Amino acid sequence: MLPPELPPLPALTRAEGELIDRYLEVVDLLGRINPARAHDTYGGLRAAQALVGAAAALRDALTLMHQRGETEVHTPTLARALRVLDGERRAARVTVPPPRGD
């Protein structure tokens, strides 16, 4: 049996798509660095090193949007794209997990 089909991504400009991709890349790296969820220091170190480049790419995506005249962020559309791309689960890794019942 096949998994359920995901809803289609909303129509995005190329710059908006790049913004979403770069944002999720940063979120994924922050999730790997999160000391409340990390498994070892080496993985966090590698993610922190990659974060520098990912943050610059995110900045560049936003700069390009602004230069092209895309000065407004269409929040509902971009939020829908984030949900389709599993952004809620990915962003949850950045938060502190609830305390255990020890």
C-alpha positions in Angstrom: 0.0 0.0 0.0 1.3 3.4 -1.0 1.5 6.3 1.6 -1.1 9.0 1.1 -0.2 11.6 -1.5 0.9 14.9 -0.1 -1.0 18.0 -1.2 0.7 20.0 -3.9 2.9 22.9 -3.1 1.3 26.2 -3.6 2.5 28.3 -6.5 5.6 30.1 -5.5 8.0 32.4 -7.3 11.5 31.0 -7.8 12.7 33.4 -5.0 10.0 32.3 -2.6 10.9 28.6 -3.3 14.5 29.4 -2.6 13.5 31.2 0.6 11.6 28.2 1.9 14.4 25.8 1.0 17.1 27.8 2.7 14.9 28.5 5.8 14.2 24.7 6.2 17.9 24.0 5.8 18.7 26.4 8.6 15.9 24.9 10.8 17.3 21.4 10.1 20.8 22.4 11.1 19.5 24.2 14.3 17.7 21.0 15.2 20.9 19.0 14.9 22.7 21.6 17.1 20.0 21.7 19.8 21.7 20.5 23.0 18.4 19.2 24.4 18.1 16.8 21.5 21.7 16.2 20.3 23.4 12.8 20.6 27.0 13.9 20.3 29.2 17.0 20.1 30.7 16.1 16.7 27.3 16.1 15.0 26.5 19.5 16.6 29.9 20.9 15.6 29.4 19.8 12.0 25.9 21.3 11.9 27.2 24.6 13.4 29.9 24.8 10.8 27.3 24.2 8.0 25.0 26.8 9.6 27.3 29.6 8.6 26.9 28.9 4.9 23.2 28.1 5.2 22.5 31.4 7.0 24.3 33.2 4.2 22.3 31.4 1.6 19.1 32.4 3.5 20.2 36.0 3.5 20.9 35.9 -0.2 17.5 34.4 -0.9 15.8 37.3 1.0 18.1 39.8 -0.7 17.1 38.5 -4.1 13.4 38.7 -3.3 13.8 42.3 -2.1 15.8 43.3 -5.2 13.2 41.8 -7.5 10.5 43.9 -5.8 9.1 41.0 -3.8 8.9 43.2 -0.7 5.9 41.5 0.9 6.0 38.0 2.4 2.8 36.1 1.6 2.5 34.4 4.9 -0.5 32.1 4.3 1.0 30.8 1.0 4.5 30.3 2.5 3.1 28.7 5.6 1.2 26.2 3.4 4.4 25.4 1.6 6.2 24.8 4.9 3.5 22.5 6.1 3.6 20.5 2.8 7.4 20.2 3.3 7.0 18.9 6.9 8.2 22.2 8.3 6.2 21.8 11.6 8.0 18.5 12.5 11.3 19.9 11.4 10.9 23.1 13.4 9.8 21.2 16.5 13.4 19.8 16.7 14.6 23.3 17.5 12.5 23.5 20.7 13.2 22.1 24.1 11.4 18.8 24.6 8.9 18.4 27.4 10.4 17.1 30.7 10.4 13.3 31.1 8.3 11.8 33.9 11.4 10.4 35.7 
